[in-house]
Amino acid sequence: NQVSPHFFFNTLNNIYSLIEINGKDAQEAVLSLSKMMRYMLYESEQGNTRLSREIEFMKGYIDLMKLRLNDRVRLMVSFPEEYEDQDLPPLLFIPFIENAFKHGVSSVEASFVDIALGVEEGMITFLASNSISRRESDGPQVDSGIGLDNVRKRLALLYPGRHDLRIDRQEKIYTVQLTVRQ
């Protein structure tokens, strides 16, 4: 429920604009958004989901976020092709991805978002790194916000002693690294 309503409204606005440019892509975007909303409503009620479903959701989210990117934004995404599927809580990584796009994408200056997920022997490693625009660099230097607080509390409940969350903010780069062990 913490996935930003701004994502939903921005995506609808992007699709609205896309309708005039490319109707087929707009239809696919609506279908993708519909699948994501269904996942958020029903899958998150189940308690746990499969890693494969979570990766599919993250890919869909990123694909929709691509609709608003211009050629000054470099996006790199790396998800494993082969891995042992496992249970995990739904929407565990999405707050970090959402923040990377929200704070890392600039419409006026060169910017980047890098997202990677690795899986090996009962351990999942997630990395999100993004540029900090001039507008964002004037903001607070602490790792605050209700989304991050909720993630920390959620991790403490779900993975007590079995997770490591590292957040690093430098002058121009913000990095989140999360490791969870089953």
Contacts in CASP RR format, 6 or more apart in sequence:
PFRMAT RR
TARGET T0000
AUTHOR 0000-0000-0000
METHOD contacts of the structure
MODEL  1
NQVSPHFFFNTLNNIYSLIEINGKDAQEAVLSLSKMMRYMLYESEQGNTR
LSREIEFMKGYIDLMKLRLNDRVRLMVSFPEEYEDQDLPPLLFIPFIENA
FKHGVSSVEASFVDIALGVEEGMITFLASNSISRRESDGPQVDSGIGLDN
VRKRLALLYPGRHDLRIDRQEKIYTVQLTVRQ
1 44 0 8 1.000
2 91 0 8 1.000
2 95 0 8 1.000
2 146 0 8 1.000
2 147 0 8 1.000
2 150 0 8 1.000
3 40 0 8 1.000
3 91 0 8 1.000
3 94 0 8 1.000
3 95 0 8 1.000
3 98 0 8 1.000
4 98 0 8 1.000
4 102 0 8 1.000
6 102 0 8 1.000
7 61 0 8 1.000
7 64 0 8 1.000
7 65 0 8 1.000
7 98 0 8 1.000
8 33 0 8 1.000
8 37 0 8 1.000
10 68 0 8 1.000
11 29 0 8 1.000
11 33 0 8 1.000
11 64 0 8 1.000
11 67 0 8 1.000
12 33 0 8 1.000
14 29 0 8 1.000
14 64 0 8 1.000
14 67 0 8 1.000
14 68 0 8 1.000
15 26 0 8 1.000
15 29 0 8 1.000
15 30 0 8 1.000
15 33 0 8 1.000
15 67 0 8 1.000
18 25 0 8 1.000
18 26 0 8 1.000
18 29 0 8 1.000
18 67 0 8 1.000
19 26 0 8 1.000
29 64 0 8 1.000
29 67 0 8 1.000
32 60 0 8 1.000
32 63 0 8 1.000
32 64 0 8 1.000
33 64 0 8 1.000
35 60 0 8 1.000
36 57 0 8 1.000
36 60 0 8 1.000
36 61 0 8 1.000
36 64 0 8 1.000
39 53 0 8 1.000
39 57 0 8 1.000
39 90 0 8 1.000
40 91 0 8 1.000
43 49 0 8 1.000
43 53 0 8 1.000
43 57 0 8 1.000
43 90 0 8 1.000
44 90 0 8 1.000
44 91 0 8 1.000
46 90 0 8 1.000
47 89 0 8 1.000
47 90 0 8 1.000
48 87 0 8 1.000
48 88 0 8 1.000
48 89 0 8 1.000
48 90 0 8 1.000
49 87 0 8 1.000
49 88 0 8 1.000
49 89 0 8 1.000
49 90 0 8 1.000
50 85 0 8 1.000
50 86 0 8 1.000
50 87 0 8 1.000
50 88 0 8 1.000
51 83 0 8 1.000
51 85 0 8 1.000
51 86 0 8 1.000
51 87 0 8 1.000
51 88 0 8 1.000
51 119 0 8 1.000
51 124 0 8 1.000
52 85 0 8 1.000
53 90 0 8 1.000
54 88 0 8 1.000
54 90 0 8 1.000
54 91 0 8 1.000
54 92 0 8 1.000
54 93 0 8 1.000
55 79 0 8 1.000
55 80 0 8 1.000
55 117 0 8 1.000
57 90 0 8 1.000
57 91 0 8 1.000
57 94 0 8 1.000
58 79 0 8 1.000
58 93 0 8 1.000
58 94 0 8 1.000
58 97 0 8 1.000
58 115 0 8 1.000
58 117 0 8 1.000
59 77 0 8 1.000
59 79 0 8 1.000
61 94 0 8 1.000
61 97 0 8 1.000
61 98 0 8 1.000
62 75 0 8 1.000
62 77 0 8 1.000
62 97 0 8 1.000
62 115 0 8 1.000
65 101 0 8 1.000
66 75 0 8 1.000
68 105 0 8 1.000
69 75 0 8 1.000
69 105 0 8 1.000
70 107 0 8 1.000
72 106 0 8 1.000
72 107 0 8 1.000
72 108 0 8 1.000
72 109 0 8 1.000
72 110 0 8 1.000
72 111 0 8 1.000
73 105 0 8 1.000
73 106 0 8 1.000
73 110 0 8 1.000
73 111 0 8 1.000
73 112 0 8 1.000
73 113 0 8 1.000
74 110 0 8 1.000
74 111 0 8 1.000
74 112 0 8 1.000
74 113 0 8 1.000
75 112 0 8 1.000
75 113 0 8 1.000
75 114 0 8 1.000
76 112 0 8 1.000
76 113 0 8 1.000
76 114 0 8 1.000
76 115 0 8 1.000
76 116 0 8 1.000
77 114 0 8 1.000
77 115 0 8 1.000
77 116 0 8 1.000
78 115 0 8 1.000
78 116 0 8 1.000
78 117 0 8 1.000
79 116 0 8 1.000
79 117 0 8 1.000
79 118 0 8 1.000
80 117 0 8 1.000
80 118 0 8 1.000
80 119 0 8 1.000
83 118 0 8 1.000
83 119 0 8 1.000
83 120 0 8 1.000
84 119 0 8 1.000
84 122 0 8 1.000
86 119 0 8 1.000
86 122 0 8 1.000
86 124 0 8 1.000
86 182 0 8 1.000
88 124 0 8 1.000
88 180 0 8 1.000
89 154 0 8 1.000
89 158 0 8 1.000
92 151 0 8 1.000
92 154 0 8 1.000
92 180 0 8 1.000
93 117 0 8 1.000
93 126 0 8 1.000
93 128 0 8 1.000
93 178 0 8 1.000
95 147 0 8 1.000
95 148 0 8 1.000
95 150 0 8 1.000
95 151 0 8 1.000
96 126 0 8 1.000
96 128 0 8 1.000
96 151 0 8 1.000
96 176 0 8 1.000
96 178 0 8 1.000
97 115 0 8 1.000
97 128 0 8 1.000
99 128 0 8 1.000
99 130 0 8 1.000
99 148 0 8 1.000
99 176 0 8 1.000
100 113 0 8 1.000
100 115 0 8 1.000
100 128 0 8 1.000
100 129 0 8 1.000
100 130 0 8 1.000
100 174 0 8 1.000
100 176 0 8 1.000
101 113 0 8 1.000
101 130 0 8 1.000
103 130 0 8 1.000
103 132 0 8 1.000
103 133 0 8 1.000
103 136 0 8 1.000
103 174 0 8 1.000
104 111 0 8 1.000
104 112 0 8 1.000
104 113 0 8 1.000
104 130 0 8 1.000
104 131 0 8 1.000
104 132 0 8 1.000
104 133 0 8 1.000
104 136 0 8 1.000
104 174 0 8 1.000
105 111 0 8 1.000
105 113 0 8 1.000
105 130 0 8 1.000
106 131 0 8 1.000
106 133 0 8 1.000
106 134 0 8 1.000
106 135 0 8 1.000
109 133 0 8 1.000
109 134 0 8 1.000
110 131 0 8 1.000
111 130 0 8 1.000
111 131 0 8 1.000
111 133 0 8 1.000
112 129 0 8 1.000
112 130 0 8 1.000
112 131 0 8 1.000
113 128 0 8 1.000
113 129 0 8 1.000
113 130 0 8 1.000
113 131 0 8 1.000
114 127 0 8 1.000
114 128 0 8 1.000
114 129 0 8 1.000
114 130 0 8 1.000
115 127 0 8 1.000
115 128 0 8 1.000
115 129 0 8 1.000
116 126 0 8 1.000
116 127 0 8 1.000
116 128 0 8 1.000
117 124 0 8 1.000
117 125 0 8 1.000
117 126 0 8 1.000
117 127 0 8 1.000
118 124 0 8 1.000
118 125 0 8 1.000
118 126 0 8 1.000
119 125 0 8 1.000
122 181 0 8 1.000
122 182 0 8 1.000
123 179 0 8 1.000
123 180 0 8 1.000
123 181 0 8 1.000
123 182 0 8 1.000
124 179 0 8 1.000
124 180 0 8 1.000
125 177 0 8 1.000
125 178 0 8 1.000
125 179 0 8 1.000
126 176 0 8 1.000
126 177 0 8 1.000
126 178 0 8 1.000
126 179 0 8 1.000
127 175 0 8 1.000
127 176 0 8 1.000
127 177 0 8 1.000
127 178 0 8 1.000
128 175 0 8 1.000
128 176 0 8 1.000
129 173 0 8 1.000
129 174 0 8 1.000
129 175 0 8 1.000
129 176 0 8 1.000
130 173 0 8 1.000
130 174 0 8 1.000
131 172 0 8 1.000
131 173 0 8 1.000
131 174 0 8 1.000
132 169 0 8 1.000
132 171 0 8 1.000
132 172 0 8 1.000
132 173 0 8 1.000
132 174 0 8 1.000
137 171 0 8 1.000
137 172 0 8 1.000
141 169 0 8 1.000
143 167 0 8 1.000
143 169 0 8 1.000
148 167 0 8 1.000
151 165 0 8 1.000
152 165 0 8 1.000
155 163 0 8 1.000
155 165 0 8 1.000
155 178 0 8 1.000
155 180 0 8 1.000
159 180 0 8 1.000
159 181 0 8 1.000
162 180 0 8 1.000
162 181 0 8 1.000
162 182 0 8 1.000
163 178 0 8 1.000
163 179 0 8 1.000
163 180 0 8 1.000
163 181 0 8 1.000
164 177 0 8 1.000
164 178 0 8 1.000
164 179 0 8 1.000
165 176 0 8 1.000
165 177 0 8 1.000
165 178 0 8 1.000
166 175 0 8 1.000
166 176 0 8 1.000
166 177 0 8 1.000
166 178 0 8 1.000
167 174 0 8 1.000
167 175 0 8 1.000
167 176 0 8 1.000
167 177 0 8 1.000
168 174 0 8 1.000
168 175 0 8 1.000
168 177 0 8 1.000
169 175 0 8 1.000
END
